[in-house]
Amino acid sequence: GAGVSQSPRYKVAKRGQDVALRCDPISGHVSLFWYQQALGQGPEFLTYFQNEAQLDKSGLPSDRFFAERPEGSVSTLKIQRTQQEDSAVYLCASSPQGPTSNTGELFFGEGSRLTVL
Amino acid sequence: RKEVEQDPGPFNVPEGATVAFNCTYSNSASQSFFWYRQDCRKEPKLLMSVYSSGNEDGRFTAQLNRASQYISLLIRDSKLSDSATYLCAVSPLSGNTGKLIFGQGTTLQVKP
């Protein structure tokens, strides 16, 4: 498809398990963002990549969260030793712009809904 | 205090009504402002950018008030299909990465 693709769409994990969430951005998009959206809240910024470089990870809530984009395309968000408070929708977004221009249009995937029991 | 704040609502209005939402931001250095729309269990999608001079797109009008640090969205002649959550988004710095800070969202329900 032409849009941002995320998998899995739904993930149920037991507390303490590790999970990996995948994002396949729109082809050619330079920028990639991960957001966390809790129920009834707006998306909260987690981290940003420009190509393969992770330029901002200020929103990652703890060192249990790790993201990578090794070849500047597909990205993976990994959460280690999941906790109940990690339950949320994890949204990936991509944008064709680099840091010198910003039209504000982020193209979001449908998200990965994580439930930690 | 959150960087971007919105009244979560819900706003319940009849079809044809005019409704307005405000969004306040705390960082006076913020450069770019946007409204996104999010349908239930769907991803956010850009509705419109907000320019200093204000801008209009059909039934939708967005305005920016830098002095008071808020942006607004006005929807005229509401349709049932306008029912959604409206997220305001702020880009904190010029020449930034494109990182956006979102508000909590305002829920709109348009009733027949």
HADDOCK unambig.tbl for C-alpha pairs under 7 A between the chains (distance, minus, plus):
assign (segid A and resid 41 and name CA) (segid B and resid 104 and name CA) 4.70 0.50 0.50
assign (segid A and resid 41 and name CA) (segid B and resid 105 and name CA) 6.81 0.50 0.50
assign (segid A and resid 42 and name CA) (segid B and resid 102 and name CA) 5.78 0.50 0.50
assign (segid A and resid 42 and name CA) (segid B and resid 103 and name CA) 5.52 0.50 0.50
assign (segid A and resid 42 and name CA) (segid B and resid 104 and name CA) 4.11 0.50 0.50
assign (segid A and resid 42 and name CA) (segid B and resid 105 and name CA) 5.78 0.50 0.50
assign (segid A and resid 43 and name CA) (segid B and resid 102 and name CA) 6.02 0.50 0.50
assign (segid A and resid 44 and name CA) (segid B and resid 102 and name CA) 6.85 0.50 0.50
assign (segid A and resid 45 and name CA) (segid B and resid 101 and name CA) 6.83 0.50 0.50
assign (segid A and resid 98 and name CA) (segid B and resid 97 and name CA) 6.36 0.50 0.50
assign (segid A and resid 99 and name CA) (segid B and resid 95 and name CA) 5.61 0.50 0.50
assign (segid A and resid 99 and name CA) (segid B and resid 96 and name CA) 5.32 0.50 0.50
assign (segid A and resid 99 and name CA) (segid B and resid 97 and name CA) 4.36 0.50 0.50
assign (segid A and resid 99 and name CA) (segid B and resid 98 and name CA) 6.85 0.50 0.50
assign (segid A and resid 100 and name CA) (segid B and resid 95 and name CA) 4.93 0.50 0.50
assign (segid A and resid 100 and name CA) (segid B and resid 96 and name CA) 6.96 0.50 0.50
assign (segid A and resid 101 and name CA) (segid B and resid 95 and name CA) 6.08 0.50 0.50
assign (segid A and resid 102 and name CA) (segid B and resid 95 and name CA) 6.97 0.50 0.50
assign (segid A and resid 102 and name CA) (segid B and resid 98 and name CA) 5.39 0.50 0.50
assign (segid A and resid 104 and name CA) (segid B and resid 34 and name CA) 7.00 0.50 0.50
assign (segid A and resid 104 and name CA) (segid B and resid 98 and name CA) 6.13 0.50 0.50
assign (segid A and resid 105 and name CA) (segid B and resid 46 and name CA) 6.10 0.50 0.50
assign (segid A and resid 108 and name CA) (segid B and resid 43 and name CA) 5.95 0.50 0.50
assign (segid A and resid 108 and name CA) (segid B and resid 44 and name CA) 6.49 0.50 0.50
assign (segid A and resid 109 and name CA) (segid B and resid 43 and name CA) 6.28 0.50 0.50
assign (segid A and resid 110 and name CA) (segid B and resid 42 and name CA) 5.92 0.50 0.50
assign (segid A and resid 110 and name CA) (segid B and resid 43 and name CA) 4.98 0.50 0.50
assign (segid A and resid 111 and name CA) (segid B and resid 43 and name CA) 6.97 0.50 0.50
